[in-house]
Amino acid sequence: MVTIYCLKCRKKVEVEDTTEVVMKNGRKALTAKCPECGGKLFRILPSVKKEENKEVEKEMDSFDKSK
């Protein structure tokens, strides 16, 4: 179960049936339908890129230092 804020109901609702989509900018999000009012729900998922970028920066620093 996922909790998403519904703008029509103005409260958090728990949804079981969600669909994961990828936005144009590459970030992942969840879409669902509000069980109470039937409105569209949309939740952007947290990005994992920050951790990956840190690893890449460490590799680049070690590569630059070796030259």
Secondary structure, 3 states (H helix, E strand, C coil): CEEEEECCCCEEEEECCCEEEECCCCCEEEEEECCCCCCEEEEECCCCHHHHHHHHHHHHHHHHHHC
